Amino acid sequence: MVVGGTGTLGRQIVRKALDEGYDVRVLVRPRQNPADFLREWGATVVQGDLTDVTSIPATLVGVNMIIDCATARPEESTTAVDWEGKVALIQCAQAMGIQKYVFFSIYNCDKYPGVPLMNLKSCVEKFLATSGLNHTIFRLTGFHQAVIGNYAVPILEDKQVWGTNDDTRTAYIDTQDVARMTLAALRTNKVDGKTLTLSGPKAWSTKEIIEMCEDMADSRAEVTTVPTLTLKIARAVLKSCQWAKDASDRLAFAEVLSGSNDAWIAPMDETYKLLDIEPSSVVGLDVYLKEYFTRIMKKLKEVGATSDRTNFYI
């Protein structure tokens, strides 16, 4: 069963698992717009909510593996979803005799106890490790797909691009590659009980990404730089307001991403060996963006469009 199967990563894992012949069940929150695309792909969709403990046990009947890539949405409480909900899910997995549990966490989450989301991920890692469940933990750096929405599309549409005045570098990875590695983890016992970081082959700064997108789009970006100090001040102000606590927590995470001046990248050689993944098959961000812009520019030529057409580039 995939938890978080409608998200950026989750849907890729669902598709890959179906392609490999697995019977896939997806836990989705009850909502007005059901995940029909998952059913169309061939997955079984069951309704449940991590914040409602009573809804979880029935969804696990007949399940032998759980892939947990869920996290709270902006409008949701991170504590309710990313701690209380995950603890409940792991406890239900124990009771139901789940054979393998794959959990997605954040790179270096244990080094930032003052950042709520990262601290919660670290706490779940520890809870899972002591649960007795056969498990694998994957820590993630960042996804290629986020770069499209944050930089590529705004540049194509001549809209404002937001950056920071730091040198933090991130080794983004394609969610399709993460999905491949996840399914590989299900086929081997070499990664049982291990915590592995999944990162792309090269770390990029925001400045480098913007320049790369500008070159590929043949357009100059209107970049607004937000000083890291501004993020800290905004977080402090929001933290003082009870109604804005979750927004403050998320700004704390943004502050880590933009203010550490570290490289969010991890050695992958051993991970590739454990998962039997060919390193050259992992798509780098530059290759991903080149393919994206080539495809978009071809569409623009075909329809005679200009870069001010919105909702065209996703």
Salt bridges, closest charged atoms under 4 A:
GLU20 OE2 - LYS16 NZ 3.67
GLU20 OE1 - ARG187 NH1 2.65
ASP36 OD1 - ARG39 NH1 3.19
ASP68 OD1 - LYS86 NZ 3.23
GLU76 OE2 - ARG29 NE 3.11
ASP82 OD1 - LYS121 NZ 3.43
ASP110 OD1 - ARG139 NH1 3.06
GLU125 OE1 - ARG139 NH2 2.72
GLU157 OE1 - LYS159 NZ 3.29
ASP177 OD1 - ARG180 NH2 2.88
ASP192 OD1 - LYS100 NZ 2.82
GLU208 OE1 - ARG169 NH2 2.95
GLU211 OE2 - LYS207 NZ 2.60
GLU214 OE1 - ARG220 NH2 3.66
ASP215 OD1 - ARG220 NH2 3.62
ASP249 OD2 - LYS245 NZ 3.24
